[in-house]
Amino acid sequence: MPVSNDPAPEKAAHTRRTVLKSTAAAAAGSVAAAHLPAGAVAAEPSHTIAGGEQVEITLSVNGQRRPVVVEPRVTLLDALRERLGLTGTKKGCDRGECGACTVLADGDRINACLTLAVMRQDAEITTVEGLARGEELHPVQAAFIRHDAFQCGACTPGQVVSAVACVAEGHTGSDAEIREWMSGNLCRCAAYQNIVAAVADAAKEARR
């Protein structure tokens, strides 16, 4: 059998995987370009922050602008507690189930453990430390004391902040409604009856 003197064919430059990747990337680029307005130019890729790189942001907390240096992956909860020293917001489950880390963002209650600090730069954050006016307690705080609505206190800051929002939202028409709208805040000591009574009392005072 004659032997060919031609050089062996070069090894394929692309594997099946790289071809599929490049095809998918090209398709994605085409789809994105198709959705751009007429005459618009696709933006350059934004700067990617390397893992571990820190950035300086400014958070508006309890009426004060507070600069803080964080990694982009740092949660609002950790920024408040570890960077700004606002330890009233408690770290309970750290996965959005217990409500101990509840704070207000532009008046809406959120779990601080489920949002990144860098995402909340434009929001007005209120923690439990920002509710009182000097020596004068917030009506909800005063109601919690009157009704003995806490025992160990681990969940109390989150309960109080959530109750402030519950009253402001008008979800206090009945005990059942209060229980429903406070259900995101768990109490290991099961002081729910007193918590509901405190929220109802604070709501009455707010309507005066």
VEXTI-219086 format. One record per atom (N, C-alpha, C, CB): residue number from 1; atom name; x, y, z. Coordinates in steps of 0.1 Angstrom, whole numbers. Glycine has a CB too. Example, Ala and Ser with C-alpha at 12.3 -4.5 7.8 and 13.67 -1.06 7.14 Angstrom:
<atoms>
ATOM  pos  site   east  north     up
ATOM    1     N    132    -57     78
ATOM    1    CA    123    -45     78
ATOM    1     C    132    -33     78
ATOM    1    CB    113    -45     90
ATOM    2     N    128    -22     71
ATOM    2    CA    137    -11     71
ATOM    2     C    129      0     79
ATOM    2    CB    141     -6     57
</atoms>
This chain:
<atoms>
ATOM  pos  site   east  north     up
ATOM    1     N      9    -12      0
ATOM    1    CA      0      0      0
ATOM    1     C      9     12      0
ATOM    1    CB    -10      0     12
ATOM    2     N      6     22     -9
ATOM    2    CA     15     34    -10
ATOM    2     C     13     42      3
ATOM    2    CB     12     42    -22
ATOM    3     N     24     48      7
ATOM    3    CA     24     57     19
ATOM    3     C     24     71     14
ATOM    3    CB     36     53     28
ATOM    4     N     15     79     19
ATOM    4    CA     15     93     15
ATOM    4     C     26    101     22
ATOM    4    CB      1     99     19
ATOM    5     N     32    110     14
ATOM    5    CA     42    118     20
ATOM    5     C     37    131     25
ATOM    5    CB     53    120      9
ATOM    6     N     24    133     24
ATOM    6    CA     18    145     29
ATOM    6     C     19    146     44
ATOM    6    CB      3    147     24
ATOM    7     N     21    158     50
ATOM    7    CA     21    159     64
ATOM    7     C      8    156     70
ATOM    7    CB     26    173     69
ATOM    8     N      9    151     83
ATOM    8    CA     -4    147     90
ATOM    8     C    -13    159     92
ATOM    8    CB      0    140    104
ATOM    9     N    -26    157     90
ATOM    9    CA    -35    169     92
ATOM    9     C    -33    174    106
ATOM    9    CB    -49    164     90
ATOM   10     N    -34    188    107
ATOM   10    CA    -33    194    120
ATOM   10     C    -44    191    129
ATOM   10    CB    -31    210    118
ATOM   11     N    -42    190    142
ATOM   11    CA    -52    187    152
ATOM   11     C    -62    199    152
ATOM   11    CB    -46    185    166
ATOM   12     N    -75    195    152
ATOM   12    CA    -85    206    152
ATOM   12     C    -83    216    163
ATOM   12    CB    -99    200    153
ATOM   13     N    -84    229    159
ATOM   13    CA    -82    240    169
ATOM   13     C    -93    241    179
ATOM   13    CB    -80    253    161
ATOM   14     N   -105    237    176
ATOM   14    CA   -116    238    185
ATOM   14     C   -122    224    188
ATOM   14    CB   -127    247    178
ATOM   15     N   -125    223    201
ATOM   15    CA   -132    211    205
ATOM   15     C   -147    214    204
ATOM   15    CB   -129    207    220
ATOM   16     N   -155    203    205
ATOM   16    CA   -170    205    204
ATOM   16     C   -174    215    215
ATOM   16    CB   -177    191    206
ATOM   17     N   -168    214    226
ATOM   17    CA   -173    223    237
ATOM   17     C   -170    238    234
ATOM   17    CB   -166    219    250
ATOM   18     N   -158    241    229
ATOM   18    CA   -155    255    226
ATOM   18     C   -163    260    214
ATOM   18    CB   -140    256    222
ATOM   19     N   -166    251    205
ATOM   19    CA   -175    256    194
ATOM   19     C   -189    259    199
ATOM   19    CB   -176    245    183
ATOM   20     N   -194    251    208
ATOM   20    CA   -207    253    214
ATOM   20     C   -207    266    222
ATOM   20    CB   -212    242    222
ATOM   21     N   -197    268    229
ATOM   21    CA   -196    281    237
ATOM   21     C   -195    293    229
ATOM   21    CB   -184    280    246
ATOM   22     N   -187    293    218
ATOM   22    CA   -186    304    209
ATOM   22     C   -199    307    202
ATOM   22    CB   -175    303    199
ATOM   23     N   -206    296    198
ATOM   23    CA   -219    298    191
ATOM   23     C   -229    304    200
ATOM   23    CB   -224    284    186
ATOM   24     N   -229    299    213
ATOM   24    CA   -239    305    222
ATOM   24     C   -236    319    225
ATOM   24    CB   -239    297    235
ATOM   25     N   -223    323    226
ATOM   25    CA   -220    337    229
ATOM   25     C   -224    346    217
ATOM   25    CB   -205    338    232
ATOM   26     N   -221    341    205
ATOM   26    CA   -225    349    194
ATOM   26     C   -240    351    193
ATOM   26    CB   -220    342    181
ATOM   27     N   -247    340    196
ATOM   27    CA   -262    341    196
ATOM   27     C   -267    351    206
ATOM   27    CB   -269    327    198
ATOM   28     N   -261    350    218
ATOM   28    CA   -265    360    228
ATOM   28     C   -262    374    224
ATOM   28    CB   -258    356    242
ATOM   29     N   -251    376    218
ATOM   29    CA   -248    389    214
ATOM   29     C   -257    394    203
ATOM   29    CB   -234    390    208
ATOM   30     N   -261    386    194
ATOM   30    CA   -271    390    184
ATOM   30     C   -284    393    190
ATOM   30    CB   -272    378    174
ATOM   31     N   -289    385    200
ATOM   31    CA   -302    388    206
ATOM   31     C   -301    402    213
ATOM   31    CB   -305    377    216
ATOM   32     N   -290    404    220
ATOM   32    CA   -289    417    228
ATOM   32     C   -289    428    218
ATOM   32    CB   -276    417    236
ATOM   33     N   -281    427    207
ATOM   33    CA   -281    438    197
ATOM   33     C   -294    440    191
ATOM   33    CB   -271    435    186
ATOM   34     N   -302    430    189
ATOM   34    CA   -315    431    183
ATOM   34     C   -325    439    191
ATOM   34    CB   -321    418    179
ATOM   35     N   -322    439    204
ATOM   35    CA   -331    446    213
ATOM   35     C   -327    461    216
ATOM   35    CB   -333    439    226
ATOM   36     N   -316    465    210
ATOM   36    CA   -311    479    213
ATOM   36     C   -320    488    204
ATOM   36    CB   -296    480    209
ATOM   37     N   -322    500    209
ATOM   37    CA   -330    510    201
ATOM   37     C   -322    514    189
ATOM   37    CB   -332    523    210
ATOM   38     N   -329    518    178
ATOM   38    CA   -322    522    166
ATOM   38     C   -312    532    168
ATOM   38    CB   -333    527    156
ATOM   39     N   -300    530    163
ATOM   39    CA   -289    540    164
ATOM   39     C   -281    539    177
ATOM   39    CB   -294    553    163
ATOM   40     N   -286    530    186
ATOM   40    CA   -279    529    199
ATOM   40     C   -267    521    198
ATOM   40    CB   -288    523    210
ATOM   41     N   -257    524    206
ATOM   41    CA   -244    516    206
ATOM   41     C   -243    508    218
ATOM   41    CB   -232    526    204
ATOM   42     N   -240    496    217
ATOM   42    CA   -239    487    229
ATOM   42     C   -228    492    238
ATOM   42    CB   -235    472    225
ATOM   43     N   -231    492    251
ATOM   43    CA   -222    497    261
ATOM   43     C   -210    488    263
ATOM   43    CB   -229    499    274
ATOM   44     N   -199    494    266
ATOM   44    CA   -187    486    269
ATOM   44     C   -190    478    282
ATOM   44    CB   -175    495    271
ATOM   45     N   -184    466    283
ATOM   45    CA   -186    459    295
ATOM   45     C   -181    467    307
ATOM   45    CB   -178    445    294
ATOM   46     N   -190    466    318
ATOM   46    CA   -186    473    330
ATOM   46     C   -175    467    337
ATOM   46    CB   -199    474    339
ATOM   47     N   -168    475    346
ATOM   47    CA   -157    470    353
ATOM   47     C   -161    459    363
ATOM   47    CB   -150    482    361
ATOM   48     N   -154    448    362
ATOM   48    CA   -157    437    371
ATOM   48     C   -148    438    384
ATOM   48    CB   -154    424    364
ATOM   49     N   -154    438    395
ATOM   49    CA   -147    439    408
ATOM   49     C   -142    425    411
ATOM   49    CB   -156    445    419
ATOM   50     N   -129    424    413
ATOM   50    CA   -123    411    416
ATOM   50     C   -127    407    430
ATOM   50    CB   -107    412    415
ATOM   51     N   -127    393    432
ATOM   51    CA   -130    388    445
ATOM   51     C   -121    393    456
ATOM   51    CB   -130    373    445
ATOM   52     N   -126    398    467
ATOM   52    CA   -118    403    477
ATOM   52     C   -115    418    476
ATOM   52    CB   -105    396    478
ATOM   53     N   -118    424    465
ATOM   53    CA   -116    438    463
ATOM   53     C   -126    446    471
ATOM   53    CB   -116    442    448
ATOM   54     N   -122    456    478
ATOM   54    CA   -131    464    486
ATOM   54     C   -135    477    479
ATOM   54    CB   -125    467    500
ATOM   55     N   -147    482    482
ATOM   55    CA   -152    494    476
ATOM   55     C   -157    503    487
ATOM   55    CB   -162    492    465
ATOM   56     N   -156    516    485
ATOM   56    CA   -162    525    495
ATOM   56     C   -176    530    490
ATOM   56    CB   -153    538    497
ATOM   57     N   -185    528    499
ATOM   57    CA   -199    532    496
ATOM   57     C   -204    541    507
ATOM   57    CB   -208    520    494
ATOM   58     N   -215    547    505
ATOM   58    CA   -221    556    515
ATOM   58     C   -236    551    518
ATOM   58    CB   -221    571    511
ATOM   59     N   -239    548    530
ATOM   59    CA   -252    544    534
ATOM   59     C   -259    554    542
ATOM   59    CB   -251    530    542
ATOM   60     N   -271    557    540
ATOM   60    CA   -279    566    547
ATOM   60     C   -287    558    558
ATOM   60    CB   -289    574    538
ATOM   61     N   -282    559    570
ATOM   61    CA   -287    551    581
ATOM   61     C   -292    560    593
ATOM   61    CB   -276    541    586
ATOM   62     N   -304    559    596
ATOM   62    CA   -310    567    607
ATOM   62     C   -308    582    605
ATOM   62    CB   -304    562    621
ATOM   63     N   -309    586    593
ATOM   63    CA   -308    600    590
ATOM   63     C   -294    605    589
ATOM   63    CB   -315    608    601
ATOM   64     N   -284    597    589
ATOM   64    CA   -270    601    587
ATOM   64     C   -264    594    576
ATOM   64    CB   -262    599    600
ATOM   65     N   -255    601    568
ATOM   65    CA   -248    596    557
ATOM   65     C   -235    589    563
ATOM   65    CB   -244    606    546
ATOM   66     N   -233    576    561
ATOM   66    CA   -222    569    568
ATOM   66     C   -214    563    557
ATOM   66    CB   -227    559    578
ATOM   67     N   -201    567    555
ATOM   67    CA   -192    560    546
ATOM   67     C   -188    547    552
ATOM   67    CB   -180    569    542
ATOM   68     N   -186    537    543
ATOM   68    CA   -182    524    548
ATOM   68     C   -175    517    537
ATOM   68    CB   -194    515    553
ATOM   69     N   -164    510    540
ATOM   69    CA   -157    502    530
ATOM   69     C   -160    487    532
ATOM   69    CB   -141    504    532
ATOM   70     N   -165    481    521
ATOM   70    CA   -170    467    521
ATOM   70     C   -165    460    509
ATOM   70    CB   -185    467    523
ATOM   71     N   -165    447    510
ATOM   71    CA   -165    439    497
ATOM   71     C   -179    438    492
ATOM   71    CB   -159    424    501
ATOM   72     N   -180    438    478
ATOM   72    CA   -193    438    472
ATOM   72     C   -203    427    477
ATOM   72    CB   -192    436    457
ATOM   73     N   -197    416    483
ATOM   73    CA   -205    405    487
ATOM   73     C   -210    406    501
ATOM   73    CB   -197    392    486
ATOM   74     N   -206    417    508
ATOM   74    CA   -210    419    522
ATOM   74     C   -225    423    523
ATOM   74    CB   -202    430    529
ATOM   75     N   -232    416    532
ATOM   75    CA   -247    419    533
ATOM   75     C   -249    432    541
ATOM   75    CB   -254    407    541
ATOM   76     N   -260    438    539
ATOM   76    CA   -264    450    547
ATOM   76     C   -263    447    562
ATOM   76    CB   -278    455    543
ATOM   77     N   -267    435    566
ATOM   77    CA   -267    431    580
ATOM   77     C   -252    432    585
ATOM   77    CB   -272    417    582
ATOM   78     N   -243    426    579
ATOM   78    CA   -229    426    583
ATOM   78     C   -223    440    583
ATOM   78    CB   -221    417    575
ATOM   79     N   -227    448    572
ATOM   79    CA   -222    462    572
ATOM   79     C   -227    470    584
ATOM   79    CB   -227    468    558
ATOM   80     N   -240    468    587
ATOM   80    CA   -245    476    599
ATOM   80     C   -238    471    612
ATOM   80    CB   -260    473    600
ATOM   81     N   -237    459    614
ATOM   81    CA   -232    454    626
ATOM   81     C   -216    455    627
ATOM   81    CB   -235    439    628
ATOM   82     N   -209    451    617
ATOM   82    CA   -195    450    618
ATOM   82     C   -187    462    614
ATOM   82    CB   -190    438    611
ATOM   83     N   -193    470    604
ATOM   83    CA   -187    482    599
ATOM   83     C   -191    494    606
ATOM   83    CB   -189    483    585
ATOM   84     N   -204    495    609
ATOM   84    CA   -210    507    615
ATOM   84     C   -213    506    630
ATOM   84    CB   -222    511    608
ATOM   85     N   -212    494    636
ATOM   85    CA   -214    492    650
ATOM   85     C   -228    493    655
ATOM   85    CB   -206    503    657
ATOM   86     N   -237    491    645
ATOM   86    CA   -252    492    649
ATOM   86     C   -256    477    652
ATOM   86    CB   -260    498    637
ATOM   87     N   -253    473    664
ATOM   87    CA   -256    458    667
ATOM   87     C   -270    456    672
ATOM   87    CB   -246    454    677
ATOM   88     N   -278    466    672
ATOM   88    CA   -292    463    675
ATOM   88     C   -299    454    665
ATOM   88    CB   -300    477    676
ATOM   89     N   -295    455    653
ATOM   89    CA   -300    446    643
ATOM   89     C   -294    432    645
ATOM   89    CB   -298    451    628
ATOM   90     N   -301    422    648
ATOM   90    CA   -296    409    652
ATOM   90     C   -294    399    640
ATOM   90    CB   -304    403    662
ATOM   91     N   -283    391    641
ATOM   91    CA   -281    380    632
ATOM   91     C   -287    368    638
ATOM   91    CB   -266    379    628
ATOM   92     N   -298    363    632
ATOM   92    CA   -304    351    638
ATOM   92     C   -300    339    629
ATOM   92    CB   -319    352    639
ATOM   93     N   -309    336    619
ATOM   93    CA   -307    325    610
ATOM   93     C   -297    328    599
ATOM   93    CB   -320    320    605
ATOM   94     N   -296    341    595
ATOM   94    CA   -288    345    584
ATOM   94     C   -292    340    571
ATOM   94    CB   -273    341    587
ATOM   95     N   -305    336    570
ATOM   95    CA   -310    332    557
ATOM   95     C   -325    336    554
ATOM   95    CB   -309    317    556
ATOM   96     N   -329    347    561
ATOM   96    CA   -342    353    558
ATOM   96     C   -354    345    564
ATOM   96    CB   -343    354    544
ATOM   97     N   -352    337    574
ATOM   97    CA   -363    329    579
ATOM   97     C   -368    334    593
ATOM   97    CB   -359    315    581
ATOM   98     N   -360    341    601
ATOM   98    CA   -364    344    614
ATOM   98     C   -369    359    616
ATOM   98    CB   -353    341    624
ATOM   99     N   -364    368    608
ATOM   99    CA   -368    382    609
ATOM   99     C   -361    390    619
ATOM   99    CB   -382    383    612
ATOM  100     N   -351    384    626
ATOM  100    CA   -343    391    637
ATOM  100     C   -336    403    631
ATOM  100    CB   -334    382    644
ATOM  101     N   -332    403    618
ATOM  101    CA   -324    413    612
ATOM  101     C   -333    424    604
ATOM  101    CB   -314    407    602
ATOM  102     N   -346    424    607
ATOM  102    CA   -355    433    600
ATOM  102     C   -351    448    602
ATOM  102    CB   -369    431    605
ATOM  103     N   -350    455    591
ATOM  103    CA   -348    469    591
ATOM  103     C   -357    475    581
ATOM  103    CB   -332    473    587
ATOM  104     N   -358    489    581
ATOM  104    CA   -367    495    571
ATOM  104     C   -358    502    560
ATOM  104    CB   -375    506    578
ATOM  105     N   -362    500    548
ATOM  105    CA   -355    506    537
ATOM  105     C   -366    514    529
ATOM  105    CB   -349    495    527
ATOM  106     N   -364    527    530
ATOM  106    CA   -374    537    525
ATOM  106     C   -388    533    531
ATOM  106    CB   -374    536    510
ATOM  107     N   -389    529    543
ATOM  107    CA   -401    527    550
ATOM  107     C   -406    512    548
ATOM  107    CB   -412    536    545
ATOM  108     N   -400    505    539
ATOM  108    CA   -404    491    537
ATOM  108     C   -395    481    546
ATOM  108    CB   -404    487    522
ATOM  109     N   -401    471    552
ATOM  109    CA   -393    462    560
ATOM  109     C   -386    452    551
ATOM  109    CB   -402    455    570
ATOM  110     N   -374    450    554
ATOM  110    CA   -366    440    546
ATOM  110     C   -357    432    556
ATOM  110    CB   -357    447    535
ATOM  111     N   -353    420    551
ATOM  111    CA   -343    412    559
ATOM  111     C   -330    417    555
ATOM  111    CB   -345    397    557
ATOM  112     N   -322    423    564
ATOM  112    CA   -309    428    561
ATOM  112     C   -299    417    557
ATOM  112    CB   -304    436    573
ATOM  113     N   -302    405    561
ATOM  113    CA   -293    394    557
ATOM  113     C   -294    389    543
ATOM  113    CB   -295    382    567
ATOM  114     N   -305    394    536
ATOM  114    CA   -308    389    523
ATOM  114     C   -305    400    512
ATOM  114    CB   -322    385    522
ATOM  115     N   -299    411    516
ATOM  115    CA   -296    421    506
ATOM  115     C   -282    426    508
ATOM  115    CB   -306    433    507
ATOM  116     N   -275    430    497
ATOM  116    CA   -261    434    498
ATOM  116     C   -261    449    501
ATOM  116    CB   -254    431    485
ATOM  117     N   -250    453    509
ATOM  117    CA   -249    467    513
ATOM  117     C   -248    476    501
ATOM  117    CB   -237    468    522
ATOM  118     N   -241    471    490
ATOM  118    CA   -238    480    478
ATOM  118     C   -251    482    471
ATOM  118    CB   -228    473    469
ATOM  119     N   -262    474    473
ATOM  119    CA   -274    476    466
ATOM  119     C   -283    486    473
ATOM  119    CB   -281    463    465
ATOM  120     N   -280    491    485
ATOM  120    CA   -288    499    493
ATOM  120     C   -283    513    495
ATOM  120    CB   -291    493    507
ATOM  121     N   -274    517    486
ATOM  121    CA   -268    531    488
ATOM  121     C   -278    542    486
ATOM  121    CB   -257    532    478
ATOM  122     N   -288    540    478
ATOM  122    CA   -298    550    475
ATOM  122     C   -310    550    485
ATOM  122    CB   -303    549    461
ATOM  123     N   -310    540    494
ATOM  123    CA   -322    539    503
ATOM  123     C   -319    545    517
ATOM  123    CB   -325    524    505
ATOM  124     N   -330    550    523
ATOM  124    CA   -329    555    537
ATOM  124     C   -332    543    546
ATOM  124    CB   -340    566    539
ATOM  125     N   -321    539    553
ATOM  125    CA   -322    527    562
ATOM  125     C   -325    532    576
ATOM  125    CB   -309    519    561
ATOM  126     N   -335    525    582
ATOM  126    CA   -338    528    596
ATOM  126     C   -336    515    604
ATOM  126    CB   -353    533    598
ATOM  127     N   -328    515    614
ATOM  127    CA   -326    504    623
ATOM  127     C   -333    506    636
ATOM  127    CB   -311    501    625
ATOM  128     N   -333    497    645
ATOM  128    CA   -340    499    658
ATOM  128     C   -334    510    666
ATOM  128    CB   -339    486    666
ATOM  129     N   -321    513    663
ATOM  129    CA   -314    524    670
ATOM  129     C   -320    538    666
ATOM  129    CB   -299    524    668
ATOM  130     N   -326    538    654
ATOM  130    CA   -331    551    649
ATOM  130     C   -346    554    652
ATOM  130    CB   -329    551    634
ATOM  131     N   -352    546    660
ATOM  131    CA   -367    547    662
ATOM  131     C   -370    558    673
ATOM  131    CB   -373    534    666
ATOM  132     N   -362    557    684
ATOM  132    CA   -365    566    695
ATOM  132     C   -360    581    691
ATOM  132    CB   -357    562    708
ATOM  133     N   -366    590    698
ATOM  133    CA   -362    604    696
ATOM  133     C   -356    609    709
ATOM  133    CB   -374    613    692
ATOM  134     N   -343    607    710
ATOM  134    CA   -336    611    722
ATOM  134     C   -340    601    733
ATOM  134    CB   -338    625    726
ATOM  135     N   -345    606    744
ATOM  135    CA   -350    598    755
ATOM  135     C   -364    593    753
ATOM  135    CB   -348    606    768
ATOM  136     N   -371    598    743
ATOM  136    CA   -385    595    741
ATOM  136     C   -385    582    732
ATOM  136    CB   -392    607    734
ATOM  137     N   -391    572    737
ATOM  137    CA   -392    559    729
ATOM  137     C   -403    561    718
ATOM  137    CB   -396    548    739
ATOM  138     N   -401    553    708
ATOM  138    CA   -411    552    697
ATOM  138     C   -423    546    704
ATOM  138    CB   -406    544    685
ATOM  139     N   -435    550    700
ATOM  139    CA   -448    544    705
ATOM  139     C   -448    528    705
ATOM  139    CB   -460    549    698
ATOM  140     N   -442    522    695
ATOM  140    CA   -442    508    694
ATOM  140     C   -432    502    705
ATOM  140    CB   -437    503    680
ATOM  141     N   -421    509    707
ATOM  141    CA   -412    504    718
ATOM  141     C   -418    505    731
ATOM  141    CB   -399    513    717
ATOM  142     N   -425    516    734
ATOM  142    CA   -432    518    746
ATOM  142     C   -443    508    748
ATOM  142    CB   -438    532    747
ATOM  143     N   -450    504    738
ATOM  143    CA   -461    494    738
ATOM  143     C   -455    481    741
ATOM  143    CB   -469    494    725
ATOM  144     N   -443    477    736
ATOM  144    CA   -437    464    739
ATOM  144     C   -433    463    753
ATOM  144    CB   -424    463    730
ATOM  145     N   -429    474    759
ATOM  145    CA   -426    474    774
ATOM  145     C   -439    473    782
ATOM  145    CB   -418    487    777
ATOM  146     N   -449    480    779
ATOM  146    CA   -461    480    786
ATOM  146     C   -467    466    786
ATOM  146    CB   -472    490    781
ATOM  147     N   -466    459    775
ATOM  147    CA   -473    446    774
ATOM  147     C   -463    434    776
ATOM  147    CB   -479    445    760
ATOM  148     N   -451    437    780
ATOM  148    CA   -441    427    783
ATOM  148     C   -440    418    771
ATOM  148    CB   -445    419    796
ATOM  149     N   -438    424    759
ATOM  149    CA   -438    416    747
ATOM  149     C   -425    411    743
ATOM  149    CB   -443    425    735
ATOM  150     N   -417    407    752
ATOM  150    CA   -404    401    749
ATOM  150     C   -399    393    762
ATOM  150    CB   -393    411    745
ATOM  151     N   -390    383    759
ATOM  151    CA   -385    375    770
ATOM  151     C   -369    376    769
ATOM  151    CB   -390    361    770
ATOM  152     N   -364    367    760
ATOM  152    CA   -349    367    759
ATOM  152     C   -344    379    752
ATOM  152    CB   -345    354    752
ATOM  153     N   -352    385    743
ATOM  153    CA   -349    397    736
ATOM  153     C   -341    395    723
ATOM  153    CB   -340    405    745
ATOM  154     N   -338    383    719
ATOM  154    CA   -330    381    707
ATOM  154     C   -338    385    695
ATOM  154    CB   -327    366    705
ATOM  155     N   -351    383    694
ATOM  155    CA   -359    387    683
ATOM  155     C   -365    401    684
ATOM  155    CB   -370    377    681
ATOM  156     N   -364    407    696
ATOM  156    CA   -371    419    699
ATOM  156     C   -368    431    689
ATOM  156    CB   -368    424    712
ATOM  157     N   -356    434    686
ATOM  157    CA   -353    445    676
ATOM  157     C   -361    443    663
ATOM  157    CB   -339    447    674
ATOM  158     N   -360    431    658
ATOM  158    CA   -367    428    645
ATOM  158     C   -382    429    646
ATOM  158    CB   -363    415    640
ATOM  159     N   -387    424    658
ATOM  159    CA   -401    425    660
ATOM  159     C   -406    439    661
ATOM  159    CB   -405    417    673
ATOM  160     N   -398    447    668
ATOM  160    CA   -402    461    669
ATOM  160     C   -402    469    656
ATOM  160    CB   -393    468    679
ATOM  161     N   -391    467    648
ATOM  161    CA   -390    474    635
ATOM  161     C   -402    469    626
ATOM  161    CB   -377    471    629
ATOM  162     N   -404    456    626
ATOM  162    CA   -415    451    618
ATOM  162     C   -429    456    622
ATOM  162    CB   -415    435    618
ATOM  163     N   -430    457    636
ATOM  163    CA   -443    463    641
ATOM  163     C   -445    477    637
ATOM  163    CB   -443    461    656
ATOM  164     N   -434    485    636
ATOM  164    CA   -435    499    632
ATOM  164     C   -440    499    618
ATOM  164    CB   -421    506    633
ATOM  165     N   -435    491    609
ATOM  165    CA   -440    490    595
ATOM  165     C   -454    485    595
ATOM  165    CB   -431    481    587
ATOM  166     N   -458    475    603
ATOM  166    CA   -471    469    603
ATOM  166     C   -481    480    607
ATOM  166    CB   -472    458    613
ATOM  167     N   -478    489    616
ATOM  167    CA   -487    499    620
ATOM  167     C   -488    510    609
ATOM  167    CB   -483    506    633
ATOM  168     N   -477    513    603
ATOM  168    CA   -477    523    593
ATOM  168     C   -484    519    580
ATOM  168    CB   -462    527    589
ATOM  169     N   -484    506    578
ATOM  169    CA   -491    500    566
ATOM  169     C   -506    499    568
ATOM  169    CB   -485    487    563
ATOM  170     N   -510    500    581
ATOM  170    CA   -524    498    584
ATOM  170     C   -529    484    585
ATOM  170    CB   -532    505    573
ATOM  171     N   -520    475    588
ATOM  171    CA   -524    461    589
ATOM  171     C   -527    457    603
ATOM  171    CB   -513    452    583
ATOM  172     N   -535    465    610
ATOM  172    CA   -538    462    624
ATOM  172     C   -553    462    627
ATOM  172    CB   -531    473    632
ATOM  173     N   -561    458    617
ATOM  173    CA   -575    458    619
ATOM  173     C   -580    448    629
ATOM  173    CB   -582    456    606
ATOM  174     N   -573    437    631
ATOM  174    CA   -577    427    641
ATOM  174     C   -565    419    645
ATOM  174    CB   -587    417    634
ATOM  175     N   -566    411    656
ATOM  175    CA   -555    403    660
ATOM  175     C   -550    394    649
ATOM  175    CB   -559    396    673
ATOM  176     N   -560    388    642
ATOM  176    CA   -556    379    631
ATOM  176     C   -548    386    620
ATOM  176    CB   -569    372    625
ATOM  177     N   -552    398    617
ATOM  177    CA   -545    405    607
ATOM  177     C   -531    409    612
ATOM  177    CB   -552    418    603
ATOM  178     N   -529    412    624
ATOM  178    CA   -516    415    630
ATOM  178     C   -507    403    629
ATOM  178    CB   -517    421    644
ATOM  179     N   -513    392    633
ATOM  179    CA   -505    379    633
ATOM  179     C   -501    376    619
ATOM  179    CB   -514    367    639
ATOM  180     N   -509    378    609
ATOM  180    CA   -506    375    595
ATOM  180     C   -494    384    591
ATOM  180    CB   -518    377    586
ATOM  181     N   -495    397    594
ATOM  181    CA   -485    406    588
ATOM  181     C   -472    407    597
ATOM  181    CB   -491    420    587
ATOM  182     N   -473    400    609
ATOM  182    CA   -461    399    617
ATOM  182     C   -455    385    616
ATOM  182    CB   -464    403    632
ATOM  183     N   -460    376    608
ATOM  183    CA   -456    362    607
ATOM  183     C   -442    360    602
ATOM  183    CB   -466    355    599
ATOM  184     N   -436    370    596
ATOM  184    CA   -422    369    592
ATOM  184     C   -412    370    603
ATOM  184    CB   -419    379    581
ATOM  185     N   -417    373    615
ATOM  185    CA   -408    375    626
ATOM  185     C   -411    364    637
ATOM  185    CB   -409    389    633
ATOM  186     N   -401    355    639
ATOM  186    CA   -403    344    648
ATOM  186     C   -398    347    662
ATOM  186    CB   -395    332    643
ATOM  187     N   -405    342    672
ATOM  187    CA   -401    344    686
ATOM  187     C   -399    330    692
ATOM  187    CB   -412    352    694
ATOM  188     N   -387    327    696
ATOM  188    CA   -384    314    702
ATOM  188     C   -391    312    715
ATOM  188    CB   -369    311    703
ATOM  189     N   -393    323    722
ATOM  189    CA   -399    323    735
ATOM  189     C   -415    322    734
ATOM  189    CB   -395    335    744
ATOM  190     N   -420    323    722
ATOM  190    CA   -434    322    720
ATOM  190     C   -442    333    727
ATOM  190    CB   -440    309    724
ATOM  191     N   -437    346    726
ATOM  191    CA   -444    357    733
ATOM  191     C   -454    363    723
ATOM  191    CB   -434    367    738
ATOM  192     N   -459    356    714
ATOM  192    CA   -468    361    703
ATOM  192     C   -480    369    708
ATOM  192    CB   -472    350    694
ATOM  193     N   -486    363    719
ATOM  193    CA   -499    370    724
ATOM  193     C   -496    384    728
ATOM  193    CB   -505    361    735
ATOM  194     N   -485    385    736
ATOM  194    CA   -481    399    741
ATOM  194     C   -476    408    729
ATOM  194    CB   -470    398    751
ATOM  195     N   -470    402    719
ATOM  195    CA   -465    410    708
ATOM  195     C   -477    416    700
ATOM  195    CB   -456    401    699
ATOM  196     N   -487    407    698
ATOM  196    CA   -499    411    691
ATOM  196     C   -506    423    699
ATOM  196    CB   -509    400    689
ATOM  197     N   -507    421    712
ATOM  197    CA   -513    431    721
ATOM  197     C   -506    444    720
ATOM  197    CB   -514    426    735
ATOM  198     N   -492    443    719
ATOM  198    CA   -484    456    719
ATOM  198     C   -486    463    705
ATOM  198    CB   -469    452    721
ATOM  199     N   -487    455    695
ATOM  199    CA   -489    461    681
ATOM  199     C   -503    468    681
ATOM  199    CB   -487    451    670
ATOM  200     N   -513    461    686
ATOM  200    CA   -526    467    686
ATOM  200     C   -527    479    694
ATOM  200    CB   -536    456    691
ATOM  201     N   -520    480    705
ATOM  201    CA   -520    491    714
ATOM  201     C   -513    503    707
ATOM  201    CB   -513    488    728
ATOM  202     N   -502    500    701
ATOM  202    CA   -494    511    694
ATOM  202     C   -502    516    682
ATOM  202    CB   -481    505    689
ATOM  203     N   -510    508    676
ATOM  203    CA   -519    512    665
ATOM  203     C   -530    522    669
ATOM  203    CB   -525    500    657
ATOM  204     N   -535    519    681
ATOM  204    CA   -546    527    687
ATOM  204     C   -540    541    690
ATOM  204    CB   -552    521    700
ATOM  205     N   -528    541    695
ATOM  205    CA   -521    554    699
ATOM  205     C   -518    562    686
ATOM  205    CB   -509    551    707
ATOM  206     N   -514    555    675
ATOM  206    CA   -511    562    663
ATOM  206     C   -524    568    656
ATOM  206    CB   -505    552    653
ATOM  207     N   -535    562    659
ATOM  207    CA   -548    568    653
ATOM  207     C   -553    579    661
ATOM  207    CB   -558    557    652
ATOM  208     N   -548    582    673
ATOM  208    CA   -553    593    681
ATOM  208     C   -549    607    675
ATOM  208    CB   -548    592    696
</atoms>
